[in-house]
Amino acid sequence: MEQKKLTAVKSVLKPHQVHDYEQEFVEKVKKIVPLVRDCYDFYHDADDNMLAWLFTIDGMFLIDLLNAYSNQDFAVKINDLIMLENQIPLIVLKQIQKALLGQEDILESNFRFFCKSSSSFVLFEEYIDFNRVNHLLDYMYKSIVNNERLIPRKVEFTNSGKEPSEKDAKLELLEAIIRFAGVIPGAQSFQQFIQKKLSQNEKTTAEEIKVPSVSELHKVAGVEFRLSPKNEGIRNINFVQGKVRYCYLSLMTLNRDSEVVLRNLVAYEKLMANYSFMGEYGLELTEYVDFMCGIIDCAKDVKLLREQKIIEGDLSDEEIVKLFNGIGKSRLKLRGESELRKTVAQLNMVYESTPRIRVQRMIEKQFLVWAKFLTFLVSISSAVIFIREVYLMVHGLNPSNMMLARILRARFSGLLLFFFGPRGPRAVV
């Protein structure tokens, strides 16, 4: 990589006949090193001269890549360019570009071309204020959400760990059974069987927001998904109720680099929202990605969105499902209610108000009442059987291969599936 950077520097300098590289570039960058140093959590003990050389070479390398990308000389891997930790402050790039050409216009056009080619979302048609851009990723982010016109909303942060939730009574009782079985001789096989069944029923995807999938909304509530009018972005999601229910979404173009782009944009938004005291940065992009993760559960969901030209790109339906199911729900909270969350609330209300779902919820409510009693009954029965096994072993009456344990495994397999199998809108009927 060091050799590639040096080659890029020579490529950038060659047309300009630079005689004194250090004087014309390094010394100028050195003047802004104190300002650049504050952009990082490290480099505080580094020498100014060393940092000036470092940022000058890296800056020229990025300028060379952007020029090549704009001229379509070769396909540039954008993974490293878009990574949050790899961003080079725009003030460094401006200083280098000005020393090369005496102007900065080409830098802005290169930023625009790169972001337009690499963004999964439609960019704002007008050029944003380049003087307020931090770096390349920030330019892409602001072009997507156009945050300059947003109404400031206070952001509240929760711990990155899992949010506390009230355990279901039947799960607590079952855990008690498992712990009790662990101390009974001969019951280990039954204990392992229960744990295996429970682990098979756990979600294998990241936690998502509560909203039905595209196919569920379409099949159960008759919601039709449509593409928003041309060039409208992620803030223009809209749900319209009438004879036909329409949910309008913005265009998403997904390719092999999209996951890297999305994850770094979301990470950057969260970071800036945390440190933004003037409300310039919200959580519009994070909320939208959360929403897409919630409504896409299977290939059928992607297919329905493709048919309406809401999703385009080179990724297959299965790859898109894997992408969105692998991104977890944000742990950030907002005061107030965004338009997107209003739409989610409307979709949930429409879905839950259908006769089929209301009946299903009533049955589930009754089931939970009986599940607590039945699970308690199972725990008592299990304890009695285990005590009998211990008694027989202590008195030398060892049952062959723990016959009762085998019977329990056979009897409880169907019961466990009934109690703890998938249910609700995502249950397989």
C-alpha positions in Angstrom: 0.0 0.0 0.0 2.9 2.4 0.8 4.2 1.8 -2.7 0.8 2.4 -4.3 0.6 5.7 -2.4 4.0 6.9 -3.6 3.1 5.9 -7.2 -0.2 7.8 -6.9 1.7 10.9 -5.6 4.0 10.8 -8.7 0.9 10.4 -10.9 -0.7 13.5 -9.4 2.5 15.6 -9.5 3.7 14.6 -13.0 1.5 17.0 -15.0 2.3 20.0 -12.8 6.1 20.0 -13.0 6.6 20.4 -9.2 10.2 21.4 -8.3 10.0 21.5 -4.6 7.4 19.0 -3.3 8.1 19.7 0.4 7.9 23.5 0.1 4.9 23.6 -2.1 2.8 21.0 -0.4 4.1 19.6 2.9 4.8 23.1 4.4 1.3 24.3 3.5 -0.3 21.3 5.0 1.9 21.7 8.1 0.2 25.0 8.8 -3.1 23.3 9.4 -1.8 20.3 11.3 -2.9 21.8 14.7 -6.5 22.0 13.4 -6.3 18.5 11.7 -4.9 16.9 14.9 -8.0 17.8 16.8 -10.1 15.7 14.4 -8.5 12.5 15.8 -8.4 10.7 19.1 -4.7 9.9 18.5 -1.7 11.7 16.9 -1.6 14.1 19.9 2.0 13.3 20.6 3.1 13.1 16.9 5.5 15.5 15.4 4.0 18.2 13.2 6.4 17.5 10.4 5.6 13.8 10.4 1.9 14.5 10.3 2.2 17.0 7.5 4.0 14.3 5.4 1.4 11.7 6.3 -1.6 13.8 5.4 0.0 15.1 2.3 0.7 11.7 0.9 -2.6 10.2 1.9 -4.4 13.3 0.6 -2.8 13.0 -2.8 -3.5 9.3 -2.9 -7.2 10.0 -2.3 -7.2 12.8 -4.9 -5.6 10.4 -7.5 -8.3 7.8 -6.7 -11.1 10.2 -7.1 -9.7 11.5 -10.4 -9.4 7.9 -11.7 -12.9 7.2 -10.5 -14.3 10.3 -12.2 -12.5 9.5 -15.5 -13.5 5.8 -15.2 -9.9 4.8 -15.8 -10.4 1.7 -13.6 -12.8 0.4 -11.0 -11.8 1.7 -7.6 -12.7 -0.4 -4.5 -14.7 2.0 -2.4 -14.6 -0.1 0.8 -11.5 1.7 2.2 -12.5 5.1 0.8 -15.8 5.1 2.6 -14.7 3.7 5.9 -15.4 6.2 8.7 -11.9 5.8 10.3 -10.2 6.4 7.0 -11.7 9.8 6.2 -9.2 12.6 5.4 -10.4 16.1 6.5 -11.6 18.2 3.6 -9.3 21.1 4.6 -6.3 18.9 3.8 -7.6 18.0 0.4 -8.5 21.6 -0.4 -5.0 22.7 0.6 -3.4 20.2 -1.8 -5.8 20.8 -4.6 -5.3 24.5 -4.4 -1.6 24.1 -4.5 -1.9 21.9 -7.6 -4.4 23.9 -9.7 -5.0 27.1 -7.8 -8.7 26.1 -7.4 -11.0 23.7 -5.6 -13.9 23.3 -8.0 -12.7 20.0 -9.5 -12.6 18.5 -6.0 -16.2 19.2 -5.4 -17.2 17.7 -8.7 -15.2 14.6 -8.0 -16.9 14.2 -4.6 -20.2 14.5 -6.3 -19.5 12.0 -9.0 -18.1 9.4 -6.5 -21.1 9.8 -4.1 -23.6 9.6 -6.9 -22.1 6.4 -8.2 -21.6 4.8 -4.8 -24.7 5.9 -2.8 -27.5 3.4 -2.3 -29.9 6.4 -2.1 -30.9 9.2 -4.4 -28.8 12.3 -3.7 -30.1 15.9 -3.3 -30.3 17.4 -6.8 -28.7 20.7 -5.7 -25.1 20.9 -4.6 -24.7 21.2 -0.9 -22.6 23.9 0.8 -19.1 22.6 0.2 -17.7 24.8 2.9 -19.6 23.0 5.5 -18.4 19.5 4.5 -16.1 17.6 6.8 -14.9 14.9 4.4 -16.0 12.5 1.7 -18.3 10.4 3.9 -19.9 13.6 5.3 -20.5 14.9 1.8 -22.4 11.6 0.9 -24.4 11.7 4.1 -25.5 15.3 3.7 -26.3 14.8 0.0 -28.6 11.9 1.1 -30.5 13.5 4.0 -30.0 17.2 3.2 -29.8 17.9 6.9 -29.5 21.7 6.6 -33.3 22.0 6.5 -34.2 19.6 9.2 -35.9 20.6 12.4 -33.6 20.0 15.3 -34.6 17.1 17.6 -32.9 16.1 20.8 -31.2 12.7 20.6 -31.1 10.4 23.7 -28.6 7.6 23.9 -29.0 4.3 25.7 -26.3 1.7 26.5 -25.1 -0.3 23.6 -26.0 -3.5 25.3 -29.4 -5.3 25.0 -32.3 -3.3 26.2 -33.9 -4.7 29.4 -37.1 -6.5 28.8 -39.6 -8.3 31.0 -39.2 -12.1 30.7 -42.2 -14.2 29.8 -43.4 -16.2 32.8 -43.2 -19.5 30.9 -39.5 -18.9 30.0 -38.6 -18.2 33.6 -40.2 -21.4 34.7 -38.6 -23.4 32.0 -35.2 -22.0 32.9 -35.9 -23.1 36.5 -36.6 -26.6 35.2 -33.3 -26.7 33.3 -31.4 -25.5 36.4 -33.1 -28.1 38.5 -32.4 -30.9 36.0 -28.7 -30.0 36.0 -28.3 -31.3 39.6 -30.2 -34.5 39.1 -28.1 -37.6 38.2 -29.1 -39.1 34.9 -31.1 -36.1 33.8 -28.3 -34.4 31.8 -29.5 -35.8 28.5 -33.0 -34.4 29.1 -31.5 -31.0 30.1 -29.4 -30.9 26.9 -32.4 -31.8 24.8 -34.4 -28.9 26.2 -31.5 -26.4 25.8 -31.0 -27.6 22.2 -34.7 -27.1 21.4 -34.7 -23.6 22.8 -31.6 -22.6 21.0 -33.1 -23.8 17.7 -36.1 -21.4 18.3 -33.9 -18.3 19.0 -33.7 -15.6 16.3 -30.7 -16.0 14.1 -31.0 -12.5 12.7 -30.3 -9.2 14.4 -33.0 -7.5 16.5 -35.3 -5.4 14.4 -38.0 -2.7 14.9 -41.6 -3.9 15.3 -43.2 -3.7 11.9 -44.7 -6.4 9.6 -42.8 -7.4 6.5 -43.7 -6.2 3.0 -45.4 -9.5 2.0 -47.3 -9.6 5.3 -48.6 -6.1 4.9 -49.5 -6.8 1.3 -51.3 -10.1 2.0 -53.0 -9.4 5.3 -53.7 -5.6 5.2 -53.7 -5.0 1.4 -50.9 -2.4 1.6 -49.3 -1.6 -1.8 -45.7 -0.4 -1.9 -44.9 2.3 -4.5 -41.8 4.3 -5.5 -41.8 7.9 -4.4 -41.8 10.6 -7.1 -38.6 11.0 -8.9 -35.5 12.2 -6.9 -37.3 12.2 -3.6 -35.2 10.9 -0.7 -35.5 9.0 2.5 -37.4 11.8 4.2 -40.3 11.5 1.8 -41.7 8.2 3.0 -45.4 8.4 3.1 -48.4 6.2 3.9 -51.8 7.0 2.3 -55.1 5.3 3.3 -58.0 5.2 0.9 -59.8 2.5 -1.1 -56.2 1.2 -1.7 -53.5 1.7 0.9 -50.2 2.9 -0.5 -46.8 3.2 1.2 -44.3 5.3 -0.8 -40.6 4.5 -0.4 -37.5 6.0 -2.0 -35.3 4.3 -4.5 -32.5 2.1 -3.2 -29.7 0.8 -5.4 -27.9 -2.2 -3.8 -24.6 -3.7 -5.1 -21.6 -5.5 -3.6 -20.4 -2.4 -1.8 -23.7 -1.3 -0.4 -23.4 -2.9 3.0 -20.1 -1.2 3.7 -21.6 2.2 2.6 -24.7 1.8 4.7 -23.0 0.7 7.8 -20.5 3.5 7.7 -23.1 6.1 7.0 -25.2 4.9 9.9 -22.1 4.8 12.2 -21.2 8.3 11.1 -24.7 9.7 11.7 -24.8 8.2 15.2 -21.4 9.6 16.0 -22.2 13.1 14.8 -25.7 13.1 16.5 -23.9 12.3 19.7 -21.6 15.3 19.5 -23.9 17.7 17.7 -25.1 20.4 20.0 -26.8 22.5 17.4 -29.1 19.8 16.1 -27.5 19.7 12.6 -27.3 16.0 12.6 -30.4 13.8 13.3 -31.1 10.1 12.9 -33.0 10.1 9.6 -30.8 7.7 7.8 -30.5 5.3 10.8 -34.3 5.3 11.2 -34.8 4.5 7.5 -32.3 1.6 7.5 -34.0 0.3 10.7 -37.3 0.5 8.8 -35.9 -1.4 5.8 -34.5 -4.1 8.1 -37.9 -4.5 9.6 -40.0 -4.8 6.4 -37.6 -7.2 4.6 -37.6 -10.7 6.0 -37.5 -13.0 3.0 -36.9 -13.1 -0.7 -40.6 -12.5 -1.4 -40.4 -9.1 0.3 -37.5 -8.1 -2.0 -39.3 -9.4 -5.0 -42.3 -7.2 -4.3 -40.1 -4.1 -3.9 -38.2 -4.9 -7.1 -41.4 -5.2 -9.0 -42.2 -1.6 -8.0 -38.7 -0.4 -8.8 -38.1 0.5 -5.2 -35.0 -1.7 -5.1 -32.5 -2.0 -7.9 -29.0 -3.2 -8.3 -26.8 -6.2 -8.8 -27.4 -8.1 -5.5 -29.7 -11.1 -5.6 -32.9 -11.2 -3.5 -31.2 -13.6 -1.1 -28.2 -11.4 -0.7 -30.4 -8.4 0.0 -32.3 -10.3 2.7 -29.0 -11.3 4.3 -27.8 -7.7 4.2 -30.8 -6.3 6.0 -31.3 -9.2 8.4 -27.7 -8.7 9.5 -28.1 -5.1 10.6 -29.4 -4.7 14.1 -31.9 -2.1 15.4 -30.4 1.2 16.5 -30.1 1.8 20.3 -30.6 5.5 20.0 -33.8 7.2 21.0 -35.4 10.5 19.9 -37.7 12.9 21.6 -40.6 13.7 19.5 -42.0 11.7 16.6 -40.4 11.6 13.2 -42.5 11.2 10.0 -41.0 7.7 9.5 -42.1 6.5 12.9 -45.5 7.9 12.3 -45.7 5.8 9.2 -44.5 2.7 11.1 -47.2 3.3 13.7 -49.8 3.6 10.9 -48.7 0.4 9.3 -48.8 -1.4 12.6 -52.3 -0.1 13.3 -53.6 -1.1 9.9 -52.1 -4.6 10.2 -53.3 -5.2 13.8 -56.8 -4.0 13.0 -57.5 -6.7 10.4 -59.9 -9.4 11.6 -57.4 -12.2 11.0 -54.7 -10.6 13.2 -57.2 -9.6 15.9 -58.4 -13.2 16.2 -54.8 -14.4 16.3 -53.9 -11.9 19.0 -56.9 -13.0 21.1 -55.8 -16.7 20.8 -52.3 -15.8 21.7 -53.5 -13.9 24.8 -55.4 -16.9 26.0 -52.5 -19.1 25.2 -50.2 -17.1 27.4 -52.5 -17.5 30.3 -52.6 -21.3 29.9 -48.9 -21.6 29.0 -48.0 -20.3 32.5 -50.1 -22.9 34.2 -49.1 -25.8 31.9 -45.4 -25.0 32.2 -45.7 -25.0 35.9 -47.5 -28.3 35.8 -44.7 -29.7 33.5 -42.0 -28.5 36.0 -43.7 -30.3 38.9 -44.2 -33.5 36.9 -40.6 -33.4 35.8 -39.3 -32.9 39.3 -41.4 -35.9 40.5 -40.0 -38.1 37.7 -36.4 -37.0 38.3 -36.8 -37.7 42.1 -38.0 -41.2 41.2 -35.0 -41.8 39.0 -32.7 -40.7 41.8 -34.5 -43.0 44.3 -34.1 -46.0 41.9 -30.4 -45.3 41.4 -29.7 -44.9 45.1 -31.4 -48.2 45.9 -29.7 -50.0 43.1 -32.8 -50.3 41.0 -31.2 -48.7 37.9 -33.7 -48.6 35.1 -32.2 -49.7 31.8 -30.8 -46.6 29.9 -33.1 -44.3 31.9 -36.2 -45.4 30.1 -38.3 -42.5 31.6 -35.8 -39.9 30.4 -36.2 -41.3 26.8 -40.0 -41.1 27.2 -39.7 -37.5 28.4 -37.6 -36.6 25.3 -40.2 -38.1 23.0 -43.2 -36.6 24.8 -41.8 -33.1 25.3 -40.5 -32.5 21.7 -44.0 -31.7 20.4 -44.9 -29.8 23.6 -41.8 -27.6 23.4 -42.5 -26.9 19.7 -46.1 -25.9 20.5 -45.1 -23.6 23.5 -41.9 -22.0 22.1 -42.2 -22.4 18.3 -42.6 -19.2 16.1 -45.9 -17.4 16.4 -47.3 -14.0 15.5 -47.1 -12.3 12.1 -43.9 -14.2 11.2 -45.2 -17.6 12.2 -45.4 -20.3 9.5 -49.0 -21.4 9.3 
